[in-house]
Amino acid sequence: MRTVQLLAAYSLPTMNRTSIALLHHSRVRRPAAAFAALLSITGCDKAASDESAAAAASNAVSIDGSAWIPCAAEHNTCSFDGTKRVMYGTPAQHVVKTFTKELTCDNGAFDDPAPGIEKNCWYAAPEGTVVKQSATPGAKRAAMTTVNEPDASDTPPLHCSAPTAATAATESGDPIEADTPGGDGSRMFPLNKPVQVAITTRAKSSDTVDWQIRDAWNVVKASGQFPVAAKPGTITLACTSGAAGYFAVNASLASEKRALPSRGTRPSGIATFGVLPDMSALPAVTFAHPDQHRFGGQGAVYLKPGEACCSGDGYRPLYTDLGLTWVNDNRNWYMTEEKGPNAFNANADNLQPFFRSGDLLRLIQLDGIPAWASPTKKQTHSYAPAMMDAYRDYMKRVGEESNRVRAKYFAQQTHNYYQVTWEPDYEGGLPWKDSDANLVAMYKATHEAIHAGDPNAVVMGLTLSSLSANTTWLKRLAPLGIGKYLDGVSVHGYYDVGTSPSHPPERFDADAATAGKAMPGMMRDLRRAMTDIVKPGAKLFVTETGVSYDIGSKYGPNTPNWNVLYAQGATVARTHLILLGEGADVSFIFYTNDFPDQIGYGVFFDLINTQGGFGLKSISPKPAAMAVAAMTRLVDGTTTMGYVNDTPKGVYAYAFQRLNNGKVVTALWTHNNASWPG
């Protein structure tokens, strides 16, 4: 049994209920005597129990002609003996369901029978209970009141100020809109700092706005209402959260029954924002070398004032907010020398300005052959170059340029990292159609030429789309010597036919006979192949892995719902934690925002294009974005200790030690593969 020390407690804010938690505490075996003691103190004296039941019944109230016993305010736990009918809401607006022993008194258990109003729970009183009072049906409040006031729970509250006076708004627009202006454009904000929630209305007559702010589990954290006049106006709430994570603003006009419209790929009814975690309680990590960072990303978003696609810095502030460091940097031959040889000047300053501060790291892309050097006379990823001498000369110049770049801008970085091919899968979009011998010959030429220009190069491949395909190709090409021409392995981390919440990375672990098809099993096979074929200590970069919505989903005003968004966020975090926990050095998040065709892979909504787009200016976070922001803050700057053994069936745990002999962070979650909904 591997025992690891787990220290002090933090959790991924958007996932700390059933999906994923990063925990720190001491793992000990509790002796049988302790369990006996626990059992002895849980036994109830019958007389005391009867007295408690009588006291509860004395508080019974009459609602709809029946007796009900109050048991919890909203967001607290309602407990009772046996199985009972439980009412949730207000005396005037409520819903009744049946539960056993206890439940959380919130919208997650009941939905929301009374939007904008503080709610409570009651359970059905025994027959014959004498009722001393009738509950008064509550009226909706005329002004804002926050819910989730401080209580005994461990969830920090969300507080919102009273609404401001209305300011003038434009005549054109939807009947009701909501947004969170200010900040850096990412719609993510610091913890415990006010977030301005601006609600704009264009009511036809005097009306009332009902508003709520819900978390990733669709639980109302704050709510209220305010009157609006029959003219365009914007009213602002200043909301401060003591908990990090994802939040969705719901707002509607009571009389007109108008809800928030959809925006781009974001469905109707919500306007989203995030609160970034503060991990200052964990000692900061000192990086001896920048290439110790473990997270990268794909996708540029132009959030800075005055910038648009595709010039300027598409990575800040988004990547720094999310905790992503690695970025693709193109030195693809078909792009740099599209028209003919020797166009790429290795002595020129070819580095994009956003790299020059040294805090974003380069994964140098080499894939693709220009038409003039292609055996097909067309630009290709499918064949080795027809002009191998020209190819070698170009790669040597790329190595020389990158070596100078590293010395000037990344002086503490130990290596430059190069990726040679991109998804050469036979059935993929860039299929390899040439022979195995020519593929290995191209890698040999690349490796020798890059190293001639850059002695500290790490040349990587083969970058197939699935983990299992990378293992298969390494084994097939091993007799041809592919291992001699790889300093590291780059892969894409897709693990199933559709990586989605309904195809989670642990799916096949439910049956020992199929466990090799699950992501942990695939990663172990790949690591074994690397040990056998590539040199010892070879780096493993997972340069793309994304999780979509459920298979068959489409962008639309009513999709996705909150449950799909929650599930995507949970699966994104678990996927990258498995990749890193099973030995990947670096893992890239795919993709920053929603884009066409492959539905839902973005961790942010595209607020402009209904089917998603590229080079965006306007985005808002999903739960997945906030999961990434928490995960990177805890796991970046660590080394992998590996899988924690002897966990109960269905429990996954990976230990990561922070650099410089720092604290150990354990990523822990449970998942029932057989019951996961489609």
FILUM-611488 format. One line per 10 residues: their letters; for each residue x, y, z of C-alpha. Coordinates in steps of 0.02 Angstrom, whole numbers, m for minus. Layout:
N
A	X,Y,Z | ... .
END
This chain:
678
MRTVQLLAAY	0,0,0 | 68,171,m46 | 37,296,93 | 48,480,53 | 34,627,169 | m110,739,123 | m107,914,194 | m231,1057,232 | m399,1068,133 | m448,1146,m32 .
SLPTMNRTSI	m571,1090,m163 | m602,1124,m346 | m739,1253,m322 | m853,1195,m460 | m842,1012,m416 | m826,981,m232 | m985,879,m208 | m986,719,m307 | m858,737,m444 | m690,797,m389 .
ALLHHSRVRR	m600,867,m240 | m419,910,m208 | m395,865,m27 | m255,875,99 | m264,778,261 | m181,630,345 | m234,462,279 | m243,339,424 | m321,171,458 | m451,189,596 .
PAAAFAALLS	m447,38,712 | m601,m69,741 | m617,m1,917 | m645,172,846 | m788,108,739 | m863,24,892 | m853,188,986 | m938,277,843 | m1077,149,842 | m1102,164,1028 .
ITGCDKAASD	m1124,352,1025 | m1249,346,882 | m1375,241,978 | m1524,345,1034 | m1611,337,1201 | m1795,305,1162 | m1858,428,1291 | m1746,566,1223 | m1802,525,1047 | m1986,534,1094 .
ESAAAAASNA	m1957,701,1179 | m1869,770,1025 | m2010,712,911 | m2140,793,1023 | m2043,956,1021 | m2036,954,832 | m2223,918,818 | m2261,1065,930 | m2195,1179,793 | m2309,1107,660 .
VSIDGSAWIP	m2402,1229,548 | m2550,1210,433 | m2517,1229,246 | m2649,1183,118 | m2753,1105,258 | m2618,982,315 | m2493,983,458 | m2310,1012,416 | m2158,1020,530 | m2020,1149,485 .
CAAEHNTCSF	m1853,1064,459 | m1731,1178,365 | m1703,1345,284 | m1645,1348,103 | m1471,1273,74 | m1473,1181,242 | m1505,997,282 | m1679,933,325 | m1669,775,433 | m1802,656,500 .
DGTKRVMYGT	m1833,472,538 | m1886,353,401 | m1968,405,237 | m2074,562,230 | m2157,684,111 | m2060,847,108 | m2125,1017,52 | m2005,1146,m21 | m2040,1327,m61 | m2159,1449,24 .
PAQHVVKTFT	m2332,1422,98 | m2403,1494,m63 | m2283,1419,m192 | m2211,1247,m157 | m2179,1071,m219 | m2188,907,m124 | m2075,755,m148 | m2036,599,m45 | m1866,572,37 | m1784,454,161 .
KELTCDNGAF	m1692,517,316 | m1623,681,248 | m1601,797,100 | m1523,963,54 | m1659,1095,54 | m1623,1178,m112 | m1669,1189,m296 | m1556,1043,m337 | m1675,925,m247 | m1840,1007,m300 .
DDPAPGIEKN	m1810,1130,m443 | m1874,1305,m402 | m2059,1325,m361 | m2041,1508,m308 | m1909,1605,m406 | m1842,1758,m320 | m1907,1710,m147 | m1823,1636,5 | m1881,1457,28 | m1892,1330,169 .
CWYAAPEGTV	m1927,1145,195 | m2060,1058,299 | m2094,872,318 | m2266,796,341 | m2319,785,524 | m2388,621,595 | m2575,597,589 | m2663,678,735 | m2533,816,758 | m2616,969,836 .
VKQSATPGAK	m2580,1125,735 | m2571,1287,832 | m2545,1405,686 | m2569,1422,500 | m2423,1475,391 | m2451,1642,306 | m2429,1635,118 | m2280,1746,84 | m2288,1887,m43 | m2146,1922,m160 .
RAAMTTVNEP	m2027,2054,m99 | m2034,2224,m179 | m1847,2250,m162 | m1692,2144,m173 | m1649,2025,m32 | m1504,1904,m38 | m1520,1722,7 | m1385,1612,81 | m1350,1722,230 | m1208,1656,341 .
DASDTPPLHC	m1257,1495,426 | m1176,1340,496 | m1138,1267,325 | m962,1262,253 | m1010,1356,94 | m959,1539,94 | m1102,1655,49 | m1137,1761,m103 | m1194,1936,m53 | m1272,2064,m169 .
SAPTAATAAT	m1301,2248,m132 | m1466,2336,m150 | m1501,2379,m333 | m1441,2548,m394 | m1555,2678,m470 | m1587,2647,m654 | m1474,2729,m782 | m1525,2762,m962 | m1506,2621,m1087 | m1518,2616,m1276 .
ESGDPIEADT	m1689,2598,m1355 | m1637,2451,m1463 | m1610,2279,m1390 | m1698,2135,m1305 | m1834,2161,m1173 | m1711,2102,m1038 | m1523,2077,m1041 | m1389,2043,m910 | m1200,2053,m908 | m1052,2078,m792 .
PGGDGSRMFP	m957,2229,m860 | m786,2276,m799 | m640,2162,m762 | m519,2105,m895 | m647,2045,m1022 | m643,1861,m973 | m797,1880,m861 | m693,1803,m722 | m663,1904,m565 | m557,1896,m406 .
LNKPVQVAIT	m623,1809,m251 | m709,1921,m122 | m714,2070,m241 | m876,2150,m302 | m942,2091,m470 | m1056,2216,m556 | m1211,2125,m619 | m1297,2244,m740 | m1478,2204,m787 | m1551,2305,m930 .
TRAKSSDTVD	m1739,2308,m964 | m1848,2380,m1101 | m2017,2346,m1024 | m2175,2401,m1114 | m2257,2446,m949 | m2204,2455,m767 | m2145,2284,m717 | m2043,2183,m592 | m1878,2094,m623 | m1854,1928,m535 .
WQIRDAWNVV	m1670,1881,m528 | m1565,1739,m461 | m1383,1689,m461 | m1355,1501,m468 | m1198,1396,m450 | m1136,1249,m554 | m1262,1132,m471 | m1406,1249,m515 | m1426,1296,m332 | m1486,1474,m300 .
KASGQFPVAA	m1352,1570,m204 | m1433,1742,m211 | m1600,1806,m273 | m1721,1951,m266 | m1828,2069,m366 | m1845,2253,m405 | m1970,2363,m498 | m1930,2436,m669 | m2011,2577,m766 | m2085,2572,m940 .
KPGTITLACT	m1927,2638,m1023 | m1754,2572,m1060 | m1643,2568,m907 | m1500,2476,m824 | m1498,2428,m640 | m1339,2360,m562 | m1309,2242,m416 | m1137,2230,m336 | m1115,2046,m289 | m969,1977,m188 .
SGAAGYFAVN	m936,1792,m171 | m837,1706,m35 | m831,1549,m143 | m742,1529,m308 | m822,1445,m457 | m952,1464,m594 | m1109,1570,m576 | m1259,1597,m690 | m1370,1750,m680 | m1555,1717,m715 .
ASLASEKRAL	m1669,1866,m738 | m1846,1886,m806 | m1984,2014,m822 | m2129,1953,m714 | m2274,2020,m818 | m2204,1993,m992 | m2131,1822,m947 | m1972,1871,m1040 | m1810,1783,m993 | m1631,1823,m1043 .
PSRGTRPSGI	m1602,1789,m1229 | m1471,1669,m1295 | m1305,1744,m1346 | m1199,1651,m1473 | m1177,1474,m1407 | m1237,1521,m1233 | m1417,1463,m1211 | m1561,1575,m1159 | m1599,1610,m978 | m1422,1638,m913 .
ATFGVLPDMS	m1278,1761,m913 | m1123,1680,m839 | m971,1737,m742 | m836,1657,m638 | m747,1692,m475 | m564,1641,m477 | m493,1540,m333 | m365,1612,m213 | m237,1479,m167 | m125,1593,m65 .
ALPAVTFAHP	m144,1477,85 | m31,1356,m9 | 149,1415,m15 | 195,1484,m186 | 297,1372,m300 | 467,1430,m363 | 505,1365,m537 | 690,1332,m566 | 649,1310,m751 | 496,1375,m845 .
DQHRFGGQGA	472,1207,m931 | 417,1136,m763 | 246,1212,m798 | 117,1078,m837 | m30,1159,m926 | m54,1228,m1101 | m201,1277,m1208 | m267,1299,m1384 | m368,1446,m1447 | m338,1633,m1448 .
VYLKPGEACC	m464,1762,m1384 | m433,1948,m1408 | m496,2028,m1249 | m382,2178,m1232 | m457,2347,m1281 | m419,2390,m1462 | m370,2214,m1511 | m459,2097,m1630 | m421,1939,m1725 | m292,1902,m1775 .
SGDGYRPLYT	m160,2024,m1722 | m102,2071,m1549 | m103,1960,m1396 | m240,1829,m1401 | m177,1741,m1244 | m176,1873,m1108 | m270,1895,m997 | m361,1732,m1032 | m217,1609,m1016 | m145,1693,m863 .
DLGLTWVNDN	m318,1693,m781 | m339,1508,m819 | m161,1461,m769 | m108,1401,m942 | 74,1425,m995 | 112,1323,m1152 | 57,1390,m1322 | 82,1324,m1500 | 208,1424,m1603 | 206,1387,m1789 .
RNWYMTEEKG	365,1352,m1885 | 272,1240,m2007 | 367,1230,m2171 | 211,1248,m2278 | 174,1413,m2189 | 346,1493,m2176 | 408,1446,m2352 | 246,1426,m2445 | 312,1490,m2613 | 490,1424,m2616 .
PNAFNANADN	650,1385,m2518 | 754,1502,m2409 | 614,1624,m2370 | 632,1592,m2183 | 772,1698,m2111 | 839,1615,m1955 | 932,1774,m1906 | 776,1884,m1908 | 667,1913,m1755 | 523,1798,m1802 .
LQPFFRSGDL	456,1781,m1624 | 278,1844,m1594 | 277,1992,m1474 | 166,1904,m1347 | 305,1776,m1314 | 439,1905,m1276 | 397,1928,m1093 | 447,1746,m1067 | 296,1690,m966 | 209,1598,m1109 .
LRLIQLDGIP	308,1448,m1171 | 325,1385,m1349 | 278,1215,m1417 | 356,1231,m1589 | 250,1158,m1730 | 339,1081,m1880 | 202,984,m1970 | 159,1007,m2155 | 253,1012,m2321 | 235,1156,m2448 .
AWASPTKKQT	170,1113,m2622 | 337,1151,m2706 | 424,1017,m2599 | 281,891,m2599 | 280,731,m2702 | 99,769,m2747 | 139,951,m2794 | 8,1002,m2667 | 28,1059,m2487 | 23,900,m2383 .
HSYAPAMMDA	32,821,m2212 | 15,647,m2287 | 185,620,m2371 | 369,641,m2334 | 450,784,m2430 | 512,751,m2608 | 658,870,m2578 | 740,800,m2422 | 895,910,m2433 | 787,1066,m2435 .
YRDYMKRVGE	688,996,m2288 | 846,964,m2188 | 912,1138,m2225 | 748,1218,m2168 | 742,1117,m2006 | 921,1163,m1965 | 876,1348,m1984 | 725,1325,m1870 | 837,1245,m1739 | 962,1388,m1749 .
ESNRVRAKYF	825,1520,m1733 | 742,1432,m1586 | 907,1411,m1496 | 937,1598,m1508 | 759,1634,m1451 | 782,1524,m1298 | 946,1609,m1251 | 871,1783,m1269 | 694,1766,m1200 | 691,1602,m1102 .
AQQTHNYYQV	864,1595,m1024 | 810,1478,m883 | 719,1357,m996 | 813,1193,m1014 | 751,1141,m1187 | 653,1191,m1340 | 511,1073,m1381 | 464,1027,m1561 | 313,930,m1623 | 342,851,m1795 .
TWEPDYEGGL	174,781,m1854 | m6,820,m1811 | m135,680,m1803 | m72,572,m1947 | m212,446,m1909 | m263,348,m2063 | m445,395,m2038 | m411,575,m1982 | m409,744,m2066 | m220,737,m2095 .
PWKDSDANLV	m199,552,m2136 | m27,478,m2169 | m33,400,m2344 | 152,369,m2369 | 250,216,m2312 | 306,181,m2134 | 486,186,m2195 | 463,362,m2264 | 381,421,m2103 | 530,360,m2002 .
AMYKATHEAI	650,436,m2131 | 563,604,m2110 | 582,593,m1921 | 765,547,m1941 | 795,699,m2051 | 699,812,m1931 | 791,749,m1777 | 964,765,m1854 | 934,936,m1932 | 848,1015,m1780 .
HAGDPNAVVM	987,953,m1665 | 1119,1022,m1783 | 1045,1194,m1753 | 983,1171,m1573 | 1086,1057,m1460 | 952,1069,m1324 | 807,1016,m1435 | 672,893,m1382 | 597,823,m1543 | 427,741,m1514 .
GLTLSSLSAN	294,641,m1605 | 195,549,m1669 | 44,647,m1605 | m95,529,m1655 | m269,583,m1601 | m302,442,m1478 | m194,375,m1338 | m208,196,m1398 | m159,241,m1578 | 3,320,m1516 .
TTWLKRLAPL	49,159,m1428 | 5,56,m1583 | 109,164,m1700 | 260,168,m1584 | 261,m21,m1577 | 237,m39,m1765 | 376,82,m1807 | 497,23,m1674 | 583,m106,m1788 | 616,36,m1911 .
GIGKYLDGVS	707,135,m1776 | 580,271,m1732 | 640,271,m1552 | 811,339,m1604 | 731,495,m1677 | 617,541,m1532 | 679,638,m1381 | 503,637,m1313 | 328,583,m1358 | 185,700,m1402 .
VHGYYDVGTS	7,632,m1408 | m171,692,m1413 | m266,624,m1265 | m431,569,m1341 | m481,404,m1264 | m651,353,m1332 | m769,366,m1480 | m823,538,m1425 | m745,612,m1268 | m899,677,m1178 .
PSHPPERFDA	m986,665,m1009 | m1077,510,m1072 | m908,436,m1122 | m802,485,m971 | m619,433,m958 | m658,302,m825 | m801,223,m923 | m724,52,m954 | m653,33,m779 | m820,m35,m718 .
DAATAGKAMP	m770,m206,m787 | m596,m277,m760 | m605,m361,m931 | m618,m190,m1017 | m511,m84,m899 | m373,m73,m1029 | m490,32,m1137 | m511,164,m1001 | m394,313,m998 | m288,251,m850 .
GMMRDLRRAM	m258,85,m939 | m218,172,m1104 | m93,286,m1019 | m5,140,m934 | 11,49,m1100 | 84,205,m1180 | 209,231,m1040 | 267,50,m1055 | 290,71,m1243 | 390,231,m1214 .
TDIVKPGAKL	504,141,m1091 | 535,1,m1215 | 554,105,m1373 | 606,284,m1331 | 755,334,m1226 | 739,333,m1034 | 667,491,m958 | 582,544,m1119 | 455,683,m1098 | 271,652,m1129 .
FVTETGVSYD	172,803,m1190 | m16,782,m1213 | m39,928,m1333 | m228,921,m1354 | m373,845,m1257 | m550,912,m1252 | m720,858,m1188 | m878,899,m1286 | m1059,902,m1233 | m1153,737,m1238 .
IGSKYGPNTP	m1143,652,m1407 | m1276,715,m1526 | m1294,885,m1441 | m1319,1045,m1541 | m1297,1228,m1500 | m1465,1310,m1473 | m1571,1425,m1363 | m1617,1280,m1248 | m1455,1181,m1250 | m1351,1141,m1156 .
NWNVLYAQGA	m1440,1134,m990 | m1354,1159,m823 | m1326,973,m797 | m1231,951,m961 | m1124,1103,m919 | m1087,1035,m746 | m1047,863,m817 | m930,935,m949 | m835,1033,m817 | m817,879,m706 .
TVARTHLILL	m756,772,m850 | m632,903,m912 | m548,909,m742 | m546,721,m717 | m476,692,m892 | m325,807,m869 | m293,746,m692 | m285,566,m755 | m166,616,m896 | m49,704,m775 .
GEGADVSFIF	m74,577,m637 | m26,435,m755 | 137,518,m803 | 111,655,m932 | 228,801,m905 | 114,929,m989 | m70,930,m1039 | m154,1054,m1157 | m335,1110,m1130 | m441,1103,m1288 .
YTNDFPDQIG	m523,1225,m1330 | m539,1401,m1260 | m711,1434,m1337 | m849,1346,m1432 | m818,1326,m1618 | m914,1253,m1766 | m946,1068,m1803 | m876,989,m1645 | m1008,1041,m1522 | m964,1104,m1350 .
YGVFFDLINT	m775,1077,m1340 | m748,1256,m1279 | m728,1293,m1094 | m805,1464,m1133 | m961,1513,m1228 | m941,1612,m1389 | m1059,1760,m1362 | m1063,1813,m1545 | m1078,1663,m1661 | m1224,1543,m1638 .
QGGFGLKSIS	m1120,1397,m1701 | m955,1454,m1625 | m805,1536,m1704 | m620,1577,m1694 | m519,1730,m1643 | m659,1794,m1531 | m683,1956,m1438 | m828,1911,m1322 | m840,1754,m1213 | m911,1698,m1046 .
PKPAAMAVAA	m858,1550,m939 | m935,1379,m920 | m908,1272,m764 | m764,1191,m861 | m667,1355,m865 | m679,1376,m677 | m629,1194,m649 | m474,1224,m755 | m432,1383,m658 | m437,1289,m493 .
MTRLVDGTTT	m347,1134,m558 | m200,1231,m629 | m175,1330,m469 | m161,1169,m369 | m72,1051,m489 | 42,1164,m591 | 216,1167,m517 | 208,987,m458 | 287,820,m496 | 176,667,m510 .
MGYVNDTPKG	188,541,m368 | 61,428,m453 | m98,334,m416 | m146,312,m233 | m166,125,m204 | m299,33,m104 | m437,159,m128 | m614,89,m121 | m691,27,m283 | m745,172,m391 .
VYAYAFQRLN	m631,298,m304 | m488,379,m401 | m344,470,m318 | m180,541,m387 | m45,623,m283 | 57,772,m343 | 201,847,m244 | 233,1032,m262 | 408,1076,m319 | 555,1096,m200 .
NGKVVTALWT	493,958,m84 | 331,1052,m56 | 159,997,0 | 72,849,m76 | m93,883,m163 | m206,734,m193 | m341,740,m327 | m482,628,m269 | m651,587,m343 | m780,450,m357 .
HNNASWPG	m876,403,m511 | m1004,267,m547 | m975,224,m729 | m1125,110,m744 | m1247,246,m689 | m1181,396,m784 | m1325,473,m883 | m1316,505,m1070 .
END
